[in-house]
Amino acid sequence: MADGTVLETLGIPAAAIITDAFVSSGNAMAKAQGFPGYRYSMIPHPLSSLTLEEVQQRALSVLPDVLDILGVIGDSHQ
């Protein structure tokens, strides 16, 4: 989350992706960085035990959200 907010501060659009186990800490980090309510995409935890195909599936599942956050496609989450 910190990387995303730092990039945004520099004027570089970013889309953070976190696992659901880190929602509280991600929200706290965004708030501490001056970005309360920072939008991010979330996938189920864990990742380390997944196969390559499962990781690819999770990435594909959040792609529309990531593109929306970056402003590439519609603005359906505001």
Summary of the structure (lengths in Angstrom):
residues: 78
radius of gyration: 12.9
end to end distance: 19.2
largest distance: 36.0
contacts: 186
relative contact order: 0.18
helix: 50%
strand: 8%
